Amino acid sequence: MAEEVILLDFWPSPFGMRAKIALREKGVHFDLREEELLSNKSPLLLQMNPVHKKIPVLIHNGKPVCESHIIIQYIDETWGPESPLLPSEPHERARARFWADYVDKKIFPAGRTAWRSTGEAQEAAKKEYIEGLKMLEGELGDTAYFGGERFGFLDVSLIPFYSWFYAVETLTGCSFEEECPKLVGWAKRCMQRESVARSLPDQHKVYDFMSEVRKKVQAQ
Amino acid sequence: MAEEVILLDFWPSPFGMRAKIALREKGVHFDLREEELLSNKSPLLLQMNPVHKKIPVLIHNGKPVCESHIIIQYIDETWGPESPLLPSEPHERARARFWADYVDKKIFPAGRTAWRSTGEAQEAAKKEYIEGLKMLEGELGDTAYFGGERFGFLDVSLIPFYSWFYAVETLTGCSFEEECPKLVGWAKRCMQRESVARSLPDQHKVYDFMSEVRKKVQAQ
């Protein structure tokens, strides 16, 4: 049976990028469908993710999988067992899951507040964002990837945020190269992978998008 | 080598209950250490979970695993492969993970707001809590457990909240038996398992605890 793999996506979303990277790491061909999340959501999205009504949604032979970390694990369990994203050892797996969860709980919300807000709220969020990135830099240590010599689950989880760095730096006034040079080195290394380079949007396009959203948020 | 398994816990926490249930389902002997979370945290907790400083923490031969759903998966991958908690089929696994994530994102915060607040905030949270439970009741359908005939990951994730039902009903004025009778039937079925019955605290003790917390929150 021919496989049907559809990904519902919205291009600036780091969560959508995760799914694209994981699919490309595994060499899975997929039909990428762009949603217009800020205006109207497609009937397919509402049907496939009625609970959260959010992208990304991976639809594999008609069955939906939602939530980006769950999607990465599904992809890892379904395709290419010879190139696993999660480590095989349970404690290493738990560690990768822990830090990926940390990205969602700390990095994403702090970054989002930092580029959308102003004044004290922005300063506090920027500080939290940088502290979070430094924690991750500590976890990286001196290895090539978070998965050691192998690009893995936590790399897929975090690298999408690199496409936001230029916008966050420009909108908040900081330099990630200065704050966490090793992490920026890791990001550049990841960008040399075709799976990542093809899945992350241009940083200037992200900046334009964020500037527009920021204007609307602040006008409210 | 003799295994050393320690669980740092705080008795009213549904997250701690998850870890206890999973360990007991797998027949793992463990040293349960109660934290005094509302006053001071032990040096061991601060050392083993320096990022979030929260229970539960499972310490297996000196190595920590944090975050309850990650702990359940670690337990499932480490002990008793003959009685798995997660299904073997990738789409079923994704589905169990999705709804467990839903419990953390929707059920826990709505319930927490419902029993701590008053007036309109309480009504809104109560409505959201009941709607969330009804969604889960729909997912359960007519099967014995969320895992079908087998007690599994999502059952472990959700059943701890049953120990809060009496307190939430009493403090907010509602009846879960009336609102979602099938879900209450499922909870009673789960309570017949030794792993669950031993891990859930007495509902009246939870009520007393919540009433005290509620008084403090409202005095602030």
Boltz contact constraints between the chains, C-beta under 6 A:
constraints:
  - contact:
      token1: [A, 63]
      token2: [B, 91]
      max_distance: 6.0
  - contact:
      token1: [A, 65]
      token2: [B, 94]
      max_distance: 6.0
  - contact:
      token1: [A, 66]
      token2: [B, 98]
      max_distance: 6.0
  - contact:
      token1: [A, 67]
      token2: [B, 98]
      max_distance: 6.0
  - contact:
      token1: [A, 67]
      token2: [B, 101]
      max_distance: 6.0
  - contact:
      token1: [A, 70]
      token2: [B, 94]
      max_distance: 6.0
  - contact:
      token1: [A, 70]
      token2: [B, 97]
      max_distance: 6.0
  - contact:
      token1: [A, 70]
      token2: [B, 98]
      max_distance: 6.0
  - contact:
      token1: [A, 74]
      token2: [B, 90]
      max_distance: 6.0
  - contact:
      token1: [A, 74]
      token2: [B, 94]
      max_distance: 6.0
  - contact:
      token1: [A, 77]
      token2: [B, 90]
      max_distance: 6.0
  - contact:
      token1: [A, 78]
      token2: [B, 90]
      max_distance: 6.0
  - contact:
      token1: [A, 90]
      token2: [B, 74]
      max_distance: 6.0
  - contact:
      token1: [A, 90]
      token2: [B, 77]
      max_distance: 6.0
  - contact:
      token1: [A, 90]
      token2: [B, 78]
      max_distance: 6.0
  - contact:
      token1: [A, 91]
      token2: [B, 63]
      max_distance: 6.0
  - contact:
      token1: [A, 94]
      token2: [B, 65]
      max_distance: 6.0
  - contact:
      token1: [A, 94]
      token2: [B, 70]
      max_distance: 6.0
  - contact:
      token1: [A, 94]
      token2: [B, 74]
      max_distance: 6.0
  - contact:
      token1: [A, 97]
      token2: [B, 70]
      max_distance: 6.0
  - contact:
      token1: [A, 98]
      token2: [B, 66]
      max_distance: 6.0
  - contact:
      token1: [A, 98]
      token2: [B, 67]
      max_distance: 6.0
  - contact:
      token1: [A, 98]
      token2: [B, 70]
      max_distance: 6.0
  - contact:
      token1: [A, 101]
      token2: [B, 67]
      max_distance: 6.0
